[in-house]
């Protein structure tokens, strides 16, 4: 009886994990298809995440810190 409850709890946890991973997979699939269809999306990611720039640009990073 205790083993049955323990196994049911494990099944519930695993099903929750499956749901979480499935939603992440769906989001990643949508993002991948966007990258494949739109070359500008790759540039956007490079600029936002990796602070890449073209030769004629300057990048300024702003901070919300209250240090003066």
Contact map, one row per residue, 1 for C-alpha under 8 A:
11111000000000000000000000000000000000000000000000000000000000000000
11111100000000000000000000000000000000000000000000000000000000000000
11111110000000000000000000000000000000000000000000000000000000000000
11111111000000000000000000000000000000000000000000000000000000000000
11111111100000000000000000000000000000000000000000000000000000000000
01111111110000000000000000000000000000000000000000000000000000000000
00111111111000000000000000000000000000000000000000000000000000000000
00011111111100000000000000000000000000000000000000000000000000000000
00001111111110000000000000000000000000000000000000000000000000000000
00000111111111000000000000000000000000000000000000000000000000000000
00000011111111100000000000000000000000000000000000000000000000000000
00000001111111110000000000000000000000000000000000000000000000000000
00000000111111111000000000000000000000000000000000000000000000000000
00000000011111111100000000000000000000000000000000000000000000000000
00000000001111111110000000000000000000000000000000000000000000000000
00000000000111111111000000000000000000000000000000000000000000000000
00000000000011111111100000000000000000000000000000000000000000000000
00000000000001111111110000000000000000000000000000000000000000000000
00000000000000111111111000000000000000000000000000000000000000000000
00000000000000011111111100000000000000000000000000000000000000000000
00000000000000001111111110000000000000000000000000000000000000000000
00000000000000000111111111000000000000000000000000000000000000000000
00000000000000000011111111100000000000000000000000000000000000000000
00000000000000000001111111110000000000000000000000000000000000000000
00000000000000000000111111111000000000000000000000000000000000000000
00000000000000000000011111111100000000000000000000000000000000000000
00000000000000000000001111111110000000000000000000000000000000000000
00000000000000000000000111111111000000000000000000000000000000000000
00000000000000000000000011111111100000000000000000000000000000000000
00000000000000000000000001111111110000000000000000000000000000000000
00000000000000000000000000111111111000000000000000000000000000000000
00000000000000000000000000011111111100000000000000000000000000000000
00000000000000000000000000001111111110000000000000000000000000000000
00000000000000000000000000000111111111001000000000000000000000000000
00000000000000000000000000000011111111101100000000000000000000000000
00000000000000000000000000000001111111100000000000000000000000000000
00000000000000000000000000000000111111100000000000000000000000000000
00000000000000000000000000000000011111111100000000000000000000000000
00000000000000000000000000000000001111111110000000000000000000000000
00000000000000000000000000000000000001111111000000000000000000000000
00000000000000000000000000000000011001111111100000000000000000000000
00000000000000000000000000000000001001111111110000000000000000000000
00000000000000000000000000000000000000111111111000000000000000000000
00000000000000000000000000000000000000011111111100000000000000000000
00000000000000000000000000000000000000001111111111000000000000000000
00000000000000000000000000000000000000000111111111110000000000000000
00000000000000000000000000000000000000000011111111111000000000000000
00000000000000000000000000000000000000000001111111110000000000000000
00000000000000000000000000000000000000000000111111100000000000000000
00000000000000000000000000000000000000000000111111110000000000000000
00000000000000000000000000000000000000000000011111111000001000000000
00000000000000000000000000000000000000000000011101111100000000000000
00000000000000000000000000000000000000000000001000111110111000000000
00000000000000000000000000000000000000000000000000011111100000000000
00000000000000000000000000000000000000000000000000001111100000000000
00000000000000000000000000000000000000000000000000000111110000000000
00000000000000000000000000000000000000000000000000001111111000000000
00000000000000000000000000000000000000000000000000001001111100000000
00000000000000000000000000000000000000000000000000101000111110000000
00000000000000000000000000000000000000000000000000000000011111000000
00000000000000000000000000000000000000000000000000000000001111100000
00000000000000000000000000000000000000000000000000000000000111110000
00000000000000000000000000000000000000000000000000000000000011111000
00000000000000000000000000000000000000000000000000000000000001111100
00000000000000000000000000000000000000000000000000000000000000111110
00000000000000000000000000000000000000000000000000000000000000011111
00000000000000000000000000000000000000000000000000000000000000001111
00000000000000000000000000000000000000000000000000000000000000000111
